[in-house]
Amino acid sequence: MTPERLFEILTPYAAKQGFWLNSDRAFVLDILAGLLKNEERYGYRSCPCRLASGTRESDGDIICPCAYRDADVMEYGSCYCGLYVSEAWNTETIERRIVPERRIRKEENR
Amino acid sequence: MKKVTLYSLSTCPVCRKVRTFLDENGVPYTLIEVDRLEGGEQWVMTKEVARHNPQGTYPTTVVEEVIVGYDIESLRNKIVGDGDGAAG
């Protein structure tokens, strides 16, 4: 699958869940390329901006959409890697801040 | 002389933005793509990242000031004159 094809699939999927994809299309395609690369490496779409352990069980919370997306978009208008955002984030009616890592570091895979 | 190390992930576009910034500003740096390292080496590297950035997140850019010899002016400016956590 290509990043462009995944973009077409995720756009309505995000909308159905009440989210938007980042309006920076080139950036989104980069993220999607990272997701597909991780799917190729690990067998699942691990977040491209987090270091995966390589085992699905311990990476379950960072398989996209990650377990932190909803809370991050709610609080910051964007998920950790910037793929899913709110309408306000896209229209720049809220400040764009760096989203801190919500995930609690697990010693064994950090 | 500044020594810059960029700990990054090959799949991360935000890491790539930092790389582009360093390249565009002609800053020499050491790039470490941690996700491309193998098992033991990757584990050691994550510990190194965590030493600089306890969150262990990426990108992590480390800028080290290297002072060579008894360069009293640099020692004074960079350490004593820094103000933030300067030597006691």
N, CA and C atoms of all chains as a GROMACS GRO file, in nm:
protein
  594
    1MET      N    1   0.084  -0.121   0.000
    1MET     CA    2   0.000   0.000   0.000
    1MET      C    3   0.088   0.125   0.000
    2THR      N    4   0.044   0.225  -0.067
    2THR     CA    5   0.121   0.350  -0.074
    2THR      C    6   0.068   0.449   0.030
    3PRO      N    7   0.153   0.544   0.072
    3PRO     CA    8   0.106   0.648   0.164
    3PRO      C    9  -0.016   0.722   0.108
    4GLU      N   10  -0.015   0.745  -0.024
    4GLU     CA   11  -0.128   0.817  -0.085
    4GLU      C   12  -0.257   0.736  -0.069
    5ARG      N   13  -0.247   0.606  -0.089
    5ARG     CA   14  -0.369   0.521  -0.077
    5ARG      C   15  -0.416   0.521   0.068
    6LEU      N   16  -0.320   0.511   0.161
    6LEU     CA   17  -0.356   0.510   0.304
    6LEU      C   18  -0.419   0.643   0.343
    7PHE      N   19  -0.371   0.750   0.282
    7PHE     CA   20  -0.429   0.884   0.306
    7PHE      C   21  -0.577   0.885   0.268
    8GLU      N   22  -0.609   0.826   0.150
    8GLU     CA   23  -0.748   0.822   0.105
    8GLU      C   24  -0.836   0.741   0.201
    9ILE      N   25  -0.777   0.634   0.256
    9ILE     CA   26  -0.853   0.548   0.348
    9ILE      C   27  -0.875   0.620   0.482
   10LEU      N   28  -0.770   0.686   0.531
   10LEU     CA   29  -0.776   0.743   0.666
   10LEU      C   30  -0.858   0.871   0.674
   11THR      N   31  -0.870   0.944   0.563
   11THR     CA   32  -0.941   1.073   0.569
   11THR      C   33  -1.086   1.054   0.614
   12PRO      N   34  -1.165   0.966   0.548
   12PRO     CA   35  -1.304   0.947   0.594
   12PRO      C   36  -1.308   0.875   0.730
   13TYR      N   37  -1.210   0.788   0.753
   13TYR     CA   38  -1.203   0.715   0.881
   13TYR      C   39  -1.188   0.814   0.996
   14ALA      N   40  -1.098   0.911   0.978
   14ALA     CA   41  -1.077   1.012   1.083
   14ALA      C   42  -1.203   1.095   1.104
   15ALA      N   43  -1.263   1.136   0.992
   15ALA     CA   44  -1.384   1.219   1.002
   15ALA      C   45  -1.494   1.146   1.078
   16LYS      N   46  -1.508   1.017   1.049
   16LYS     CA   47  -1.613   0.938   1.116
   16LYS      C   48  -1.591   0.939   1.268
   17GLN      N   49  -1.466   0.948   1.309
   17GLN     CA   50  -1.435   0.943   1.452
   17GLN      C   51  -1.427   1.083   1.513
   18GLY      N   52  -1.454   1.184   1.428
   18GLY     CA   53  -1.453   1.319   1.480
   18GLY      C   54  -1.318   1.386   1.479
   19PHE      N   55  -1.226   1.333   1.398
   19PHE     CA   56  -1.091   1.392   1.390
   19PHE      C   57  -1.066   1.439   1.247
   20TRP      N   58  -0.959   1.518   1.236
   20TRP     CA   59  -0.912   1.562   1.105
   20TRP      C   60  -0.771   1.509   1.085
   21LEU      N   61  -0.731   1.494   0.959
   21LEU     CA   62  -0.589   1.470   0.934
   21LEU      C   63  -0.523   1.606   0.921
   22ASN      N   64  -0.396   1.611   0.962
   22ASN     CA   65  -0.318   1.734   0.954
   22ASN      C   66  -0.330   1.795   0.815
   23SER      N   67  -0.348   1.925   0.807
   23SER     CA   68  -0.369   1.988   0.674
   23SER      C   69  -0.239   1.994   0.594
   24ASP      N   70  -0.125   1.967   0.660
   24ASP     CA   71   0.004   1.965   0.588
   24ASP      C   72   0.018   1.829   0.521
   25ARG      N   73  -0.027   1.820   0.398
   25ARG     CA   74  -0.036   1.690   0.330
   25ARG      C   75   0.100   1.621   0.316
   26ALA      N   76   0.202   1.698   0.283
   26ALA     CA   77   0.335   1.638   0.265
   26ALA      C   78   0.382   1.576   0.397
   27PHE      N   79   0.355   1.648   0.507
   27PHE     CA   80   0.393   1.597   0.640
   27PHE      C   81   0.315   1.470   0.670
   28VAL      N   82   0.187   1.469   0.637
   28VAL     CA   83   0.105   1.351   0.663
   28VAL      C   84   0.155   1.232   0.581
   29LEU      N   85   0.186   1.256   0.455
   29LEU     CA   86   0.236   1.145   0.372
   29LEU      C   87   0.366   1.089   0.428
   30ASP      N   88   0.447   1.176   0.488
   30ASP     CA   89   0.571   1.133   0.553
   30ASP      C   90   0.540   1.042   0.672
   31ILE      N   91   0.441   1.084   0.750
   31ILE     CA   92   0.401   1.004   0.867
   31ILE      C   93   0.348   0.868   0.820
   32LEU      N   94   0.265   0.871   0.717
   32LEU     CA   95   0.204   0.747   0.668
   32LEU      C   96   0.313   0.655   0.610
   33ALA      N   97   0.414   0.713   0.548
   33ALA     CA   98   0.526   0.631   0.499
   33ALA      C   99   0.596   0.564   0.616
   34GLY      N  100   0.608   0.639   0.727
   34GLY     CA  101   0.670   0.582   0.847
   34GLY      C  102   0.585   0.470   0.905
   35LEU      N  103   0.454   0.488   0.906
   35LEU     CA  104   0.362   0.383   0.956
   35LEU      C  105   0.375   0.257   0.872
   36LEU      N  106   0.379   0.276   0.740
   36LEU     CA  107   0.386   0.160   0.651
   36LEU      C  108   0.522   0.090   0.664
   37LYS      N  109   0.625   0.170   0.690
   37LYS     CA  110   0.759   0.113   0.712
   37LYS      C  111   0.758   0.027   0.837
   38ASN      N  112   0.695   0.078   0.942
   38ASN     CA  113   0.688   0.001   1.066
   38ASN      C  114   0.602  -0.124   1.049
   39GLU      N  115   0.496  -0.112   0.968
   39GLU     CA  116   0.413  -0.230   0.942
   39GLU      C  117   0.496  -0.337   0.871
   40GLU      N  118   0.579  -0.291   0.781
   40GLU     CA  119   0.667  -0.383   0.706
   40GLU      C  120   0.768  -0.448   0.803
   41ARG      N  121   0.822  -0.370   0.896
   41ARG     CA  122   0.925  -0.420   0.988
   41ARG      C  123   0.865  -0.507   1.098
   42TYR      N  124   0.757  -0.460   1.159
   42TYR     CA  125   0.708  -0.526   1.280
   42TYR      C  126   0.580  -0.605   1.258
   43GLY      N  127   0.510  -0.574   1.148
   43GLY     CA  128   0.383  -0.642   1.125
   43GLY      C  129   0.265  -0.564   1.179
   44TYR      N  130   0.292  -0.447   1.232
   44TYR     CA  131   0.182  -0.361   1.279
   44TYR      C  132   0.226  -0.214   1.266
   45ARG      N  133   0.129  -0.126   1.257
   45ARG     CA  134   0.159   0.015   1.228
   45ARG      C  135   0.192   0.089   1.358
   46SER      N  136   0.311   0.070   1.402
   46SER     CA  137   0.357   0.136   1.523
   46SER      C  138   0.383   0.284   1.493
   47CYS      N  139   0.355   0.368   1.590
   47CYS     CA  140   0.371   0.513   1.573
   47CYS      C  141   0.512   0.545   1.521
   48PRO      N  142   0.522   0.622   1.411
   48PRO     CA  143   0.653   0.647   1.351
   48PRO      C  144   0.741   0.738   1.435
   49CYS      N  145   0.682   0.802   1.536
   49CYS     CA  146   0.761   0.895   1.618
   49CYS      C  147   0.794   0.836   1.755
   50ARG      N  148   0.770   0.709   1.770
   50ARG     CA  149   0.806   0.641   1.895
   50ARG      C  150   0.887   0.517   1.863
   51LEU      N  151   0.982   0.487   1.948
   51LEU     CA  152   1.065   0.369   1.925
   51LEU      C  153   0.988   0.244   1.965
   52ALA      N  154   0.962   0.158   1.866
   52ALA     CA  155   0.888   0.035   1.894
   52ALA      C  156   0.982  -0.068   1.955
   53SER      N  157   0.925  -0.157   2.035
   53SER     CA  158   1.007  -0.265   2.091
   53SER      C  159   1.015  -0.380   1.992
   54GLY      N  160   0.914  -0.386   1.904
   54GLY     CA  161   0.913  -0.496   1.807
   54GLY      C  162   0.822  -0.609   1.846
   55THR      N  163   0.768  -0.601   1.970
   55THR     CA  164   0.671  -0.704   2.008
   55THR      C  165   0.534  -0.638   2.026
   56ARG      N  166   0.434  -0.694   1.956
   56ARG     CA  167   0.302  -0.633   1.951
   56ARG      C  168   0.245  -0.610   2.090
   57GLU      N  169   0.276  -0.707   2.180
   57GLU     CA  170   0.216  -0.700   2.313
   57GLU      C  171   0.259  -0.573   2.386
   58SER      N  172   0.390  -0.541   2.380
   58SER     CA  173   0.432  -0.422   2.456
   58SER      C  174   0.416  -0.294   2.374
   59ASP      N  175   0.387  -0.308   2.246
   59ASP     CA  176   0.367  -0.188   2.162
   59ASP      C  177   0.220  -0.161   2.136
   60GLY      N  178   0.133  -0.238   2.200
   60GLY     CA  179  -0.010  -0.227   2.170
   60GLY      C  180  -0.062  -0.084   2.184
   61ASP      N  181  -0.007  -0.011   2.283
   61ASP     CA  182  -0.060   0.123   2.308
   61ASP      C  183  -0.010   0.225   2.206
   62ILE      N  184   0.092   0.190   2.127
   62ILE     CA  185   0.140   0.289   2.029
   62ILE      C  186   0.113   0.246   1.886
   63ILE      N  187   0.027   0.147   1.870
   63ILE     CA  188  -0.018   0.111   1.736
   63ILE      C  189  -0.120   0.215   1.693
   64CYS      N  190  -0.100   0.271   1.574
   64CYS     CA  191  -0.180   0.386   1.531
   64CYS      C  192  -0.323   0.344   1.495
   65PRO      N  193  -0.429   0.420   1.538
   65PRO     CA  194  -0.421   0.535   1.628
   65PRO      C  195  -0.386   0.492   1.770
   66CYS      N  196  -0.290   0.561   1.827
   66CYS     CA  197  -0.237   0.517   1.957
   66CYS      C  198  -0.340   0.540   2.068
   67ALA      N  199  -0.310   0.482   2.180
   67ALA     CA  200  -0.403   0.489   2.294
   67ALA      C  201  -0.412   0.631   2.349
   68TYR      N  202  -0.321   0.718   2.306
   68TYR     CA  203  -0.313   0.853   2.364
   68TYR      C  204  -0.372   0.958   2.271
   69ARG      N  205  -0.413   0.916   2.151
   69ARG     CA  206  -0.460   1.014   2.051
   69ARG      C  207  -0.575   1.099   2.102
   70ASP      N  208  -0.677   1.034   2.151
   70ASP     CA  209  -0.797   1.109   2.188
   70ASP      C  210  -0.765   1.214   2.294
   71ALA      N  211  -0.692   1.173   2.398
   71ALA     CA  212  -0.661   1.268   2.506
   71ALA      C  213  -0.570   1.379   2.454
   72ASP      N  214  -0.474   1.343   2.367
   72ASP     CA  215  -0.383   1.446   2.314
   72ASP      C  216  -0.456   1.547   2.226
   73VAL      N  217  -0.543   1.497   2.139
   73VAL     CA  218  -0.615   1.589   2.051
   73VAL      C  219  -0.708   1.677   2.135
   74MET      N  220  -0.767   1.618   2.235
   74MET     CA  221  -0.857   1.694   2.324
   74MET      C  222  -0.780   1.807   2.392
   75GLU      N  223  -0.659   1.775   2.442
   75GLU     CA  224  -0.584   1.872   2.522
   75GLU      C  225  -0.501   1.968   2.436
   76TYR      N  226  -0.438   1.915   2.329
   76TYR     CA  227  -0.344   1.996   2.252
   76TYR      C  228  -0.392   2.025   2.109
   77GLY      N  229  -0.499   1.955   2.068
   77GLY     CA  230  -0.546   1.975   1.930
   77GLY      C  231  -0.472   1.890   1.830
   78SER      N  232  -0.376   1.811   1.880
   78SER     CA  233  -0.300   1.726   1.789
   78SER      C  234  -0.255   1.602   1.864
   79CYS      N  235  -0.242   1.492   1.790
   79CYS     CA  236  -0.185   1.373   1.853
   79CYS      C  237  -0.034   1.390   1.856
   80TYR      N  238   0.032   1.295   1.921
   80TYR     CA  239   0.177   1.308   1.949
   80TYR      C  240   0.257   1.331   1.822
   81CYS      N  241   0.225   1.255   1.714
   81CYS     CA  242   0.310   1.267   1.595
   81CYS      C  243   0.257   1.370   1.498
   82GLY      N  244   0.131   1.418   1.521
   82GLY     CA  245   0.079   1.524   1.435
   82GLY      C  246  -0.006   1.475   1.321
   83LEU      N  247  -0.041   1.347   1.319
   83LEU     CA  248  -0.125   1.293   1.212
   83LEU      C  249  -0.271   1.335   1.233
   84TYR      N  250  -0.324   1.303   1.352
   84TYR     CA  251  -0.464   1.338   1.381
   84TYR      C  252  -0.468   1.471   1.455
   85VAL      N  253  -0.557   1.558   1.409
   85VAL     CA  254  -0.567   1.690   1.472
   85VAL      C  255  -0.714   1.728   1.486
   86SER      N  256  -0.738   1.841   1.552
   86SER     CA  257  -0.874   1.894   1.563
   86SER      C  258  -0.893   1.998   1.452
   87GLU      N  259  -1.016   2.036   1.431
   87GLU     CA  260  -1.044   2.140   1.330
   87GLU      C  261  -0.976   2.270   1.372
   88ALA      N  262  -0.982   2.300   1.501
   88ALA     CA  263  -0.924   2.425   1.552
   88ALA      C  264  -0.773   2.427   1.527
   89TRP      N  265  -0.712   2.310   1.541
   89TRP     CA  266  -0.567   2.303   1.515
   89TRP      C  267  -0.539   2.334   1.367
   90ASN      N  268  -0.615   2.271   1.280
   90ASN     CA  269  -0.593   2.291   1.137
   90ASN      C  270  -0.620   2.436   1.095
   91THR      N  271  -0.719   2.498   1.156
   91THR     CA  272  -0.754   2.636   1.117
   91THR      C  273  -0.673   2.736   1.200
   92GLU      N  274  -0.582   2.682   1.284
   92GLU     CA  275  -0.492   2.767   1.364
   92GLU      C  276  -0.566   2.863   1.454
   93THR      N  277  -0.682   2.819   1.504
   93THR     CA  278  -0.753   2.904   1.599
   93THR      C  279  -0.711   2.868   1.742
   94ILE      N  280  -0.624   2.768   1.754
   94ILE     CA  281  -0.562   2.742   1.884
   94ILE      C  282  -0.411   2.742   1.863
   95GLU      N  283  -0.338   2.764   1.972
   95GLU     CA  284  -0.192   2.767   1.963
   95GLU      C  285  -0.139   2.627   1.932
   96ARG      N  286  -0.040   2.619   1.847
   96ARG     CA  287   0.018   2.488   1.814
   96ARG      C  288   0.139   2.464   1.904
   97ARG      N  289   0.121   2.372   1.997
   97ARG     CA  290   0.230   2.344   2.092
   97ARG      C  291   0.287   2.204   2.067
   98ILE      N  292   0.409   2.182   2.115
   98ILE     CA  293   0.467   2.049   2.106
   98ILE      C  294   0.392   1.958   2.203
   99VAL      N  295   0.343   1.844   2.152
   99VAL     CA  296   0.265   1.753   2.236
   99VAL      C  297   0.362   1.668   2.317
  100PRO      N  298   0.358   1.677   2.449
  100PRO     CA  299   0.449   1.596   2.531
  100PRO      C  300   0.410   1.448   2.526
  101GLU      N  301   0.504   1.362   2.556
  101GLU     CA  302   0.478   1.219   2.556
  101GLU      C  303   0.393   1.180   2.676
  102ARG      N  304   0.275   1.126   2.649
  102ARG     CA  305   0.183   1.087   2.756
  102ARG      C  306   0.216   0.946   2.806
  103ARG      N  307   0.289   0.872   2.723
  103ARG     CA  308   0.314   0.732   2.753
  103ARG      C  309   0.413   0.722   2.868
  104ILE      N  310   0.383   0.637   2.963
  104ILE     CA  311   0.474   0.618   3.076
  104ILE      C  312   0.583   0.523   3.030
  105ARG      N  313   0.712   0.566   3.046
  105ARG     CA  314   0.824   0.485   2.997
  105ARG      C  315   0.826   0.352   3.067
  106LYS      N  316   0.832   0.244   2.983
  106LYS     CA  317   0.845   0.110   3.044
  106LYS      C  318   0.994   0.081   3.041
  107GLU      N  319   1.054   0.050   3.153
  107GLU     CA  320   1.198   0.032   3.158
  107GLU      C  321   1.246  -0.072   3.056
  108GLU      N  322   1.169  -0.182   3.037
  108GLU     CA  323   1.226  -0.292   2.957
  108GLU      C  324   1.235  -0.254   2.810
  109ASN      N  325   1.152  -0.163   2.759
  109ASN     CA  326   1.170  -0.137   2.615
  109ASN      C  327   1.217   0.006   2.592
  110ARG      N  328   1.269   0.070   2.693
  110ARG     CA  329   1.325   0.205   2.672
  110ARG      C  330   1.476   0.200   2.684
  111MET      N  331   3.372   2.546   2.025
  111MET     CA  332   3.332   2.444   1.927
  111MET      C  333   3.214   2.365   1.983
  112LYS      N  334   3.106   2.360   1.906
  112LYS     CA  335   2.988   2.287   1.954
  112LYS      C  336   2.984   2.147   1.891
  113LYS      N  337   2.945   2.052   1.970
  113LYS     CA  338   2.933   1.913   1.920
  113LYS      C  339   2.785   1.878   1.928
  114VAL      N  340   2.724   1.849   1.812
  114VAL     CA  341   2.580   1.824   1.808
  114VAL      C  342   2.552   1.678   1.774
  115THR      N  343   2.467   1.615   1.854
  115THR     CA  344   2.426   1.477   1.827
  115THR      C  345   2.274   1.475   1.816
  116LEU      N  346   2.223   1.418   1.709
  116LEU     CA  347   2.078   1.408   1.691
  116LEU      C  348   2.039   1.261   1.702
  117TYR      N  349   1.964   1.232   1.809
  117TYR     CA  350   1.910   1.097   1.825
  117TYR      C  351   1.772   1.099   1.761
  118SER      N  352   1.751   1.013   1.664
  118SER     CA  353   1.624   1.022   1.590
  118SER      C  354   1.573   0.885   1.550
  119LEU      N  355   1.456   0.887   1.486
  119LEU     CA  356   1.399   0.764   1.431
  119LEU      C  357   1.386   0.785   1.280
  120SER      N  358   1.421   0.683   1.203
  120SER     CA  359   1.421   0.698   1.058
  120SER      C  360   1.280   0.718   1.003
  121THR      N  361   1.179   0.679   1.080
  121THR     CA  362   1.040   0.688   1.032
  121THR      C  363   0.972   0.818   1.077
  122CYS      N  364   1.041   0.902   1.151
  122CYS     CA  365   0.976   1.016   1.216
  122CYS      C  366   0.995   1.146   1.139
  123PRO      N  367   0.887   1.205   1.085
  123PRO     CA  368   0.899   1.329   1.009
  123PRO      C  369   0.945   1.448   1.093
  124VAL      N  370   0.913   1.445   1.221
  124VAL     CA  371   0.956   1.556   1.307
  124VAL      C  372   1.108   1.551   1.322
  125CYS      N  373   1.162   1.431   1.334
  125CYS     CA  374   1.308   1.415   1.339
  125CYS      C  375   1.368   1.470   1.210
  126ARG      N  376   1.300   1.445   1.100
  126ARG     CA  377   1.353   1.491   0.970
  126ARG      C  378   1.353   1.644   0.965
  127LYS      N  379   1.255   1.707   1.030
  127LYS     CA  380   1.251   1.855   1.034
  127LYS      C  381   1.374   1.909   1.106
  128VAL      N  382   1.414   1.840   1.214
  128VAL     CA  383   1.533   1.886   1.288
  128VAL      C  384   1.656   1.868   1.200
  129ARG      N  385   1.661   1.756   1.130
  129ARG     CA  386   1.776   1.732   1.040
  129ARG      C  387   1.784   1.840   0.934
  130THR      N  388   1.670   1.873   0.875
  130THR     CA  389   1.666   1.976   0.771
  130THR      C  390   1.715   2.109   0.827
  131PHE      N  391   1.672   2.140   0.950
  131PHE     CA  392   1.715   2.266   1.014
  131PHE      C  393   1.867   2.267   1.028
  132LEU      N  394   1.924   2.158   1.078
  132LEU     CA  395   2.070   2.153   1.098
  132LEU      C  396   2.142   2.162   0.964
  133ASP      N  397   2.090   2.092   0.864
  133ASP     CA  398   2.154   2.095   0.732
  133ASP      C  399   2.149   2.235   0.671
  134GLU      N  400   2.030   2.296   0.680
  134GLU     CA  401   2.012   2.429   0.618
  134GLU      C  402   2.099   2.534   0.686
  135ASN      N  403   2.134   2.510   0.812
  135ASN     CA  404   2.216   2.606   0.885
  135ASN      C  405   2.363   2.564   0.889
  136GLY      N  406   2.393   2.461   0.809
  136GLY     CA  407   2.534   2.421   0.796
  136GLY      C  408   2.596   2.373   0.925
  137VAL      N  409   2.513   2.312   1.010
  137VAL     CA  410   2.562   2.266   1.141
  137VAL      C  411   2.607   2.120   1.127
  138PRO      N  412   2.734   2.091   1.153
  138PRO     CA  413   2.776   1.951   1.150
  138PRO      C  414   2.717   1.877   1.270
  139TYR      N  415   2.673   1.754   1.250
  139TYR     CA  416   2.614   1.680   1.361
  139TYR      C  417   2.632   1.530   1.338
  140THR      N  418   2.622   1.457   1.449
  140THR     CA  419   2.623   1.310   1.441
  140THR      C  420   2.478   1.265   1.445
  141LEU      N  421   2.439   1.189   1.344
  141LEU     CA  422   2.301   1.139   1.338
  141LEU      C  423   2.297   0.995   1.387
  142ILE      N  424   2.211   0.968   1.483
  142ILE     CA  425   2.193   0.830   1.530
  142ILE      C  426   2.046   0.793   1.512
  143GLU      N  427   2.019   0.705   1.419
  143GLU     CA  428   1.881   0.658   1.398
  143GLU      C  429   1.862   0.532   1.481
  144VAL      N  430   1.804   0.552   1.597
  144VAL     CA  431   1.802   0.447   1.699
  144VAL      C  432   1.719   0.326   1.654
  145ASP      N  433   1.615   0.352   1.574
  145ASP     CA  434   1.531   0.239   1.531
  145ASP      C  435   1.604   0.147   1.434
  146ARG      N  436   1.713   0.196   1.380
  146ARG     CA  437   1.787   0.112   1.283
  146ARG      C  438   1.898   0.032   1.350
  147LEU      N  439   1.916   0.054   1.478
  147LEU     CA  440   2.020  -0.021   1.549
  147LEU      C  441   1.966  -0.157   1.588
  148GLU      N  442   2.058  -0.251   1.604
  148GLU     CA  443   2.014  -0.386   1.641
  148GLU      C  444   2.005  -0.400   1.793
  149GLY      N  445   1.931  -0.496   1.838
  149GLY     CA  446   1.904  -0.529   1.977
  149GLY      C  447   1.989  -0.462   2.083
  150GLY      N  448   2.108  -0.522   2.115
  150GLY     CA  449   2.190  -0.474   2.226
  150GLY      C  450   2.234  -0.331   2.206
  151GLU      N  451   2.271  -0.300   2.084
  151GLU     CA  452   2.320  -0.164   2.055
  151GLU      C  453   2.206  -0.064   2.073
  152GLN      N  454   2.086  -0.104   2.034
  152GLN     CA  455   1.970  -0.015   2.046
  152GLN      C  456   1.938   0.008   2.194
  153TRP      N  457   1.947  -0.099   2.272
  153TRP     CA  458   1.918  -0.088   2.416
  153TRP      C  459   2.014   0.010   2.482
  154VAL      N  460   2.145  -0.006   2.448
  154VAL     CA  461   2.246   0.085   2.506
  154VAL      C  462   2.216   0.229   2.466
  155MET      N  463   2.177   0.247   2.341
  155MET     CA  464   2.151   0.383   2.291
  155MET      C  465   2.029   0.445   2.359
  156THR      N  466   1.927   0.363   2.387
  156THR     CA  467   1.809   0.420   2.453
  156THR      C  468   1.846   0.467   2.594
  157LYS      N  469   1.940   0.397   2.655
  157LYS     CA  470   1.986   0.440   2.787
  157LYS      C  471   2.062   0.574   2.775
  158GLU      N  472   2.139   0.586   2.669
  158GLU     CA  473   2.214   0.710   2.647
  158GLU      C  474   2.118   0.826   2.623
  159VAL      N  475   2.015   0.800   2.543
  159VAL     CA  476   1.915   0.906   2.517
  159VAL      C  477   1.850   0.946   2.649
  160ALA      N  478   1.814   0.844   2.728
  160ALA     CA  479   1.743   0.872   2.854
  160ALA      C  480   1.831   0.953   2.950
  161ARG      N  481   1.962   0.938   2.937
  161ARG     CA  482   2.051   1.018   3.023
  161ARG      C  483   2.035   1.167   2.993
  162HIS      N  484   2.018   1.198   2.866
  162HIS     CA  485   2.001   1.338   2.825
  162HIS      C  486   1.856   1.383   2.838
  163ASN      N  487   1.766   1.290   2.804
  163ASN     CA  488   1.623   1.323   2.800
  163ASN      C  489   1.547   1.210   2.866
  164PRO      N  490   1.519   1.225   2.997
  164PRO     CA  491   1.458   1.115   3.074
  164PRO      C  492   1.330   1.059   3.011
  165GLN      N  493   1.263   1.140   2.931
  165GLN     CA  494   1.140   1.091   2.866
  165GLN      C  495   1.175   0.986   2.759
  166GLY      N  496   1.298   0.993   2.711
  166GLY     CA  497   1.340   0.897   2.609
  166GLY      C  498   1.267   0.914   2.478
  167THR      N  499   1.230   1.036   2.446
  167THR     CA  500   1.153   1.060   2.324
  167THR      C  501   1.246   1.107   2.211
  168TYR      N  502   1.187   1.109   2.089
  168TYR     CA  503   1.265   1.148   1.972
  168TYR      C  504   1.192   1.256   1.897
  169PRO      N  505   1.256   1.351   1.832
  169PRO     CA  506   1.401   1.368   1.828
  169PRO      C  507   1.454   1.422   1.961
  170THR      N  508   1.576   1.384   1.990
  170THR     CA  509   1.650   1.442   2.102
  170THR      C  510   1.781   1.496   2.043
  171THR      N  511   1.800   1.626   2.057
  171THR     CA  512   1.920   1.691   2.002
  171THR      C  513   2.006   1.735   2.118
  172VAL      N  514   2.129   1.686   2.122
  172VAL     CA  515   2.221   1.719   2.232
  172VAL      C  516   2.331   1.809   2.177
  173VAL      N  517   2.348   1.925   2.243
  173VAL     CA  518   2.450   2.021   2.199
  173VAL      C  519   2.554   2.032   2.309
  174GLU      N  520   2.674   1.985   2.282
  174GLU     CA  521   2.779   1.986   2.383
  174GLU      C  522   2.885   2.090   2.343
  175GLU      N  523   2.921   2.166   2.443
  175GLU     CA  524   3.026   2.266   2.418
  175GLU      C  525   3.160   2.198   2.449
  176VAL      N  526   3.248   2.200   2.356
  176VAL     CA  527   3.378   2.134   2.376
  176VAL      C  528   3.483   2.243   2.393
  177ILE      N  529   3.551   2.244   2.508
  177ILE     CA  530   3.656   2.344   2.533
  177ILE      C  531   3.787   2.269   2.540
  178VAL      N  532   3.879   2.308   2.455
  178VAL     CA  533   4.005   2.234   2.441
  178VAL      C  534   4.115   2.313   2.513
  179GLY      N  535   4.186   2.243   2.597
  179GLY     CA  536   4.299   2.307   2.665
  179GLY      C  537   4.254   2.408   2.769
  180TYR      N  538   4.356   2.480   2.830
  180TYR     CA  539   4.321   2.578   2.932
  180TYR      C  540   4.281   2.708   2.862
  181ASP      N  541   4.166   2.703   2.798
  181ASP     CA  542   4.116   2.820   2.723
  181ASP      C  543   4.033   2.902   2.821
  182ILE      N  544   4.102   2.985   2.898
  182ILE     CA  545   4.040   3.051   3.013
  182ILE      C  546   3.921   3.137   2.972
  183GLU      N  547   3.929   3.195   2.852
  183GLU     CA  548   3.819   3.283   2.809
  183GLU      C  549   3.692   3.200   2.787
  184SER      N  550   3.710   3.087   2.717
  184SER     CA  551   3.594   3.001   2.693
  184SER      C  552   3.542   2.942   2.823
  185LEU      N  553   3.638   2.901   2.910
  185LEU     CA  554   3.597   2.843   3.039
  185LEU      C  555   3.513   2.945   3.115
  186ARG      N  556   3.560   3.071   3.112
  186ARG     CA  557   3.489   3.176   3.185
  186ARG      C  558   3.353   3.202   3.120
  187ASN      N  559   3.352   3.220   2.988
  187ASN     CA  560   3.226   3.255   2.922
  187ASN      C  561   3.125   3.142   2.928
  188LYS      N  562   3.175   3.023   2.899
  188LYS     CA  563   3.080   2.911   2.880
  188LYS      C  564   3.038   2.848   3.012
  189ILE      N  565   3.123   2.856   3.111
  189ILE     CA  566   3.087   2.788   3.236
  189ILE      C  567   3.046   2.888   3.342
  190VAL      N  568   3.139   2.979   3.371
  190VAL     CA  569   3.110   3.074   3.480
  190VAL      C  570   3.005   3.174   3.434
  191GLY      N  571   3.015   3.220   3.313
  191GLY     CA  572   2.928   3.326   3.266
  191GLY      C  573   2.792   3.277   3.222
  192ASP      N  574   2.774   3.137   3.216
  192ASP     CA  575   2.649   3.083   3.160
  192ASP      C  576   2.531   3.122   3.246
  193GLY      N  577   2.552   3.123   3.380
  193GLY     CA  578   2.441   3.164   3.467
  193GLY      C  579   2.349   3.048   3.500
  194ASP      N  580   2.318   2.959   3.402
  194ASP     CA  581   2.221   2.853   3.437
  194ASP      C  582   2.298   2.728   3.480
  195GLY      N  583   2.312   2.715   3.606
  195GLY     CA  584   2.378   2.593   3.654
  195GLY      C  585   2.528   2.604   3.639
  196ALA      N  586   2.574   2.730   3.641
  196ALA     CA  587   2.721   2.746   3.625
  196ALA      C  588   2.792   2.678   3.741
  197ALA      N  589   2.919   2.648   3.720
  197ALA     CA  590   2.996   2.576   3.823
  197ALA      C  591   2.994   2.658   3.953
  198GLY      N  592   2.985   2.592   4.065
  198GLY     CA  593   2.970   2.660   4.195
  198GLY      C  594   3.098   2.732   4.235
   0.00000   0.00000   0.00000
